[in-house]
Every structure is written in C-alpha cells, then in structure tokens.
Amino acid sequence: MAMEATEIERLIREGLPDATVTMRDLAGDNNHWHATVVSESFRGKSRVQQHQMVYAAIGAPMGGILHALALQTNVPD
C-alpha cells in the first residue's frame, strides 16, 4: 500500500508547523517520493539533524508504509 503525498505533507506540517513542503513523485507510482522541506526550525542544525526532524515528524510510517523518501531540507532565505 502506497502513502499519498498529501498524507506525507500533513504529517510533516504537523511536526514542523512553519514548514513549506513540496512533494514530487519520483517513479510515477505514488511510492517513491522526494520532499523539499523549508523550515526556520532547521536553522543552526546539521543536515542530518534536519532530516531526523522530518523523519520524527512522519513517525511510524517512515521505514514501513513509506520506505522511499528522498529529502532536501533548507532554511528560508
């Protein structure tokens, strides 16, 4: 069972309320996603810490129903 982009976005925004999230389907199968996440809460954090914050926001589905998520994280300009 695939996870819809809108559900991934919702989970990220719940965990990072100020985030801007852009989703892209990498394979056209609703199963391999790329997310660009921009959040002020990333400021001063390493890239690894930023990604961990996104994974924590997604929670249990990460590594289960959602197994393919490429991430790009940034702070706002």
C-alpha positions as CSV (number, residue, x, y, z in Angstrom):
1,M,0.0,0.0,0.0
2,A,1.4,3.4,-1.0
3,M,1.3,6.6,1.0
4,E,-0.2,9.6,-0.6
5,A,1.8,12.8,-0.9
6,T,-1.0,14.8,0.9
7,E,-0.6,12.5,3.9
8,I,3.2,12.8,4.0
9,E,2.8,16.6,3.8
10,R,0.2,16.6,6.6
11,L,2.5,14.7,8.9
12,I,5.5,16.9,8.2
13,R,3.4,20.1,8.7
14,E,2.0,18.7,12.0
15,G,5.5,18.1,13.3
16,L,7.0,21.3,11.7
17,P,4.1,23.8,11.6
18,D,6.1,26.5,9.9
19,A,7.4,24.2,7.1
20,T,6.8,24.6,3.4
21,V,6.6,21.2,1.8
22,T,6.9,20.3,-1.8
23,M,6.4,16.7,-2.9
24,R,7.5,15.1,-6.1
25,D,6.7,11.5,-7.2
26,L,10.0,10.1,-8.5
27,A,8.7,7.0,-10.2
28,G,5.1,7.8,-11.0
29,D,3.9,5.0,-8.7
30,N,2.9,7.0,-5.5
31,N,5.5,5.0,-3.7
32,H,8.9,6.8,-4.3
33,W,8.8,10.4,-3.1
34,H,11.1,13.4,-3.0
35,A,10.2,16.1,-0.4
36,T,11.7,19.5,-0.2
37,V,11.1,20.9,3.2
38,V,11.9,24.5,4.2
39,S,11.6,25.4,7.8
40,E,13.0,28.1,10.1
41,S,13.4,25.4,12.8
42,F,16.2,23.9,10.7
43,R,18.4,27.0,11.3
44,G,21.7,26.1,13.1
45,K,21.0,22.4,12.7
46,S,23.2,20.0,10.6
47,R,21.7,18.4,7.5
48,V,21.5,15.1,9.5
49,Q,19.6,16.8,12.3
50,Q,17.2,18.4,9.8
51,H,16.5,15.1,8.2
52,Q,16.0,13.4,11.6
53,M,13.4,16.2,12.4
54,V,11.5,15.4,9.3
55,Y,11.6,11.6,9.9
56,A,10.4,12.2,13.5
57,A,7.5,14.3,12.2
58,I,6.5,11.5,9.8
59,G,6.8,9.0,12.7
60,A,5.8,5.3,12.4
61,P,5.1,5.2,8.6
62,M,8.8,6.0,7.9
63,G,10.5,2.7,7.2
64,G,7.2,0.9,7.0
65,I,4.4,2.0,4.6
66,L,6.7,4.9,3.5
67,H,10.0,3.3,2.5
68,A,11.4,5.6,-0.2
69,L,11.7,9.3,0.6
70,A,14.5,11.4,-0.7
71,L,14.8,14.6,1.3
72,Q,16.1,18.1,0.6
73,T,15.9,20.4,3.6
74,N,16.6,24.2,3.8
75,V,16.1,27.2,5.9
76,P,14.1,30.1,4.5
77,D,16.0,32.8,2.6
